[in-house]
Amino acid sequence: MVVLEDSENQENDANLSSELKLVSELESEVIESITEQTELDKESIAIMVDGNVKEMTVSVSYPKDVKVDETMIQQVVEDSIKNVSEAENVTISEEDITIKIEKY
């Protein structure tokens, strides 16, 4: 068996690695920002980031008995996406992002 490394596979791996890093950074930024700006703690927030820089869905869930303004959570997520994309030097268009906020 012969395994060939080609530049296309290496480029795909690099792209995947950078997108995984971006997703991880975004999750951390969103959780940190929400906990700083609300009474929520890390353990009560569930976040899922799905997709890539061209089409992304960010879902945030938190307990329904906590009085937190959904609009503020939405703004925190948008600001976090902007901060992470700037830090990682990646362009993420607002039109390509879906933000879902749910209470559990």
C-alpha positions as a Markdown table, in Angstrom:
| # | Residue | x | y | z |
|---|---|---|---|---|
| 1 | Met | 0.0 | 0.0 | 0.0 |
| 2 | Val | 1.3 | 3.4 | -1.0 |
| 3 | Val | 0.1 | 6.6 | 0.6 |
| 4 | Leu | 0.7 | 9.7 | -1.4 |
| 5 | Glu | 0.7 | 13.2 | 0.1 |
| 6 | Asp | -0.3 | 15.8 | -2.3 |
| 7 | Ser | -0.5 | 19.6 | -1.8 |
| 8 | Glu | -4.3 | 19.6 | -2.2 |
| 9 | Asn | -4.7 | 17.2 | 0.7 |
| 10 | Gln | -2.3 | 19.2 | 2.8 |
| 11 | Glu | -4.1 | 22.4 | 1.9 |
| 12 | Asn | -7.5 | 20.8 | 2.8 |
| 13 | Asp | -6.0 | 19.6 | 6.2 |
| 14 | Ala | -4.7 | 23.1 | 6.9 |
| 15 | Asn | -8.1 | 24.7 | 6.1 |
| 16 | Leu | -9.8 | 22.1 | 8.3 |
| 17 | Ser | -7.4 | 22.8 | 11.1 |
| 18 | Ser | -7.8 | 26.5 | 10.9 |
| 19 | Glu | -11.6 | 26.2 | 10.8 |
| 20 | Leu | -11.6 | 23.9 | 13.8 |
| 21 | Lys | -9.4 | 26.4 | 15.6 |
| 22 | Leu | -11.8 | 29.2 | 14.7 |
| 23 | Val | -14.8 | 27.2 | 16.0 |
| 24 | Ser | -13.0 | 26.4 | 19.2 |
| 25 | Glu | -12.0 | 30.1 | 19.7 |
| 26 | Leu | -15.5 | 31.2 | 18.9 |
| 27 | Glu | -17.1 | 28.8 | 21.5 |
| 28 | Ser | -14.7 | 30.0 | 24.2 |
| 29 | Glu | -15.3 | 33.7 | 23.3 |
| 30 | Val | -19.0 | 33.3 | 23.4 |
| 31 | Ile | -19.1 | 31.5 | 26.7 |
| 32 | Glu | -16.6 | 33.9 | 28.3 |
| 33 | Ser | -18.5 | 37.0 | 27.1 |
| 34 | Ile | -21.9 | 35.6 | 28.2 |
| 35 | Thr | -20.6 | 34.8 | 31.7 |
| 36 | Glu | -19.0 | 38.2 | 32.0 |
| 37 | Gln | -22.1 | 40.1 | 30.9 |
| 38 | Thr | -24.8 | 38.0 | 32.6 |
| 39 | Glu | -25.5 | 36.1 | 35.8 |
| 40 | Leu | -25.1 | 32.8 | 33.9 |
| 41 | Asp | -22.2 | 30.5 | 34.8 |
| 42 | Lys | -20.2 | 28.3 | 32.3 |
| 43 | Glu | -21.9 | 25.1 | 33.4 |
| 44 | Ser | -25.4 | 26.5 | 32.6 |
| 45 | Ile | -24.6 | 27.5 | 29.0 |
| 46 | Ala | -24.7 | 25.1 | 26.1 |
| 47 | Ile | -23.2 | 26.3 | 22.9 |
| 48 | Met | -22.9 | 24.6 | 19.5 |
| 49 | Val | -21.1 | 26.0 | 16.5 |
| 50 | Asp | -21.8 | 24.2 | 13.2 |
| 51 | Gly | -20.6 | 24.9 | 9.7 |
| 52 | Asn | -17.7 | 26.8 | 8.4 |
| 53 | Val | -16.7 | 30.4 | 7.6 |
| 54 | Lys | -19.0 | 30.5 | 4.6 |
| 55 | Glu | -22.1 | 29.3 | 6.4 |
| 56 | Met | -22.3 | 29.1 | 10.2 |
| 57 | Thr | -24.9 | 28.3 | 12.8 |
| 58 | Val | -24.3 | 29.3 | 16.4 |
| 59 | Ser | -26.8 | 27.9 | 19.0 |
| 60 | Val | -26.8 | 29.1 | 22.6 |
| 61 | Ser | -29.0 | 27.5 | 25.2 |
| 62 | Tyr | -29.4 | 28.6 | 28.8 |
| 63 | Pro | -31.9 | 27.9 | 31.7 |
| 64 | Lys | -35.4 | 29.3 | 31.2 |
| 65 | Asp | -35.7 | 30.4 | 34.8 |
| 66 | Val | -32.8 | 32.9 | 34.4 |
| 67 | Lys | -33.8 | 36.5 | 33.5 |
| 68 | Val | -31.5 | 37.2 | 30.6 |
| 69 | Asp | -32.5 | 39.3 | 27.6 |
| 70 | Glu | -32.2 | 37.3 | 24.4 |
| 71 | Thr | -31.3 | 40.4 | 22.5 |
| 72 | Met | -28.3 | 40.8 | 24.7 |
| 73 | Ile | -27.2 | 37.2 | 24.1 |
| 74 | Gln | -27.7 | 37.7 | 20.3 |
| 75 | Gln | -25.5 | 40.8 | 20.5 |
| 76 | Val | -22.8 | 39.0 | 22.6 |
| 77 | Val | -22.7 | 36.2 | 20.0 |
| 78 | Glu | -22.4 | 38.7 | 17.1 |
| 79 | Asp | -19.7 | 40.7 | 18.9 |
| 80 | Ser | -17.8 | 37.4 | 19.7 |
| 81 | Ile | -18.0 | 36.4 | 16.0 |
| 82 | Lys | -16.6 | 39.7 | 15.0 |
| 83 | Asn | -13.8 | 39.6 | 17.6 |
| 84 | Val | -12.7 | 36.1 | 16.7 |
| 85 | Ser | -12.9 | 36.6 | 13.0 |
| 86 | Glu | -10.7 | 39.7 | 13.3 |
| 87 | Ala | -8.2 | 38.0 | 15.7 |
| 88 | Glu | -8.0 | 35.0 | 13.3 |
| 89 | Asn | -7.9 | 37.3 | 10.2 |
| 90 | Val | -11.0 | 35.6 | 8.7 |
| 91 | Thr | -13.9 | 37.2 | 7.0 |
| 92 | Ile | -17.3 | 36.0 | 8.2 |
| 93 | Ser | -20.3 | 37.8 | 6.6 |
| 94 | Glu | -23.3 | 38.4 | 8.9 |
| 95 | Glu | -25.6 | 37.2 | 6.2 |
| 96 | Asp | -23.9 | 33.8 | 6.4 |
| 97 | Ile | -24.5 | 33.3 | 10.1 |
| 98 | Thr | -27.6 | 31.9 | 11.8 |
| 99 | Ile | -27.9 | 32.5 | 15.5 |
| 100 | Lys | -30.3 | 30.4 | 17.6 |
| 101 | Ile | -31.0 | 31.2 | 21.2 |
| 102 | Glu | -33.0 | 28.7 | 23.2 |
| 103 | Lys | -34.0 | 28.2 | 26.8 |
| 104 | Tyr | -34.1 | 24.8 | 28.4 |
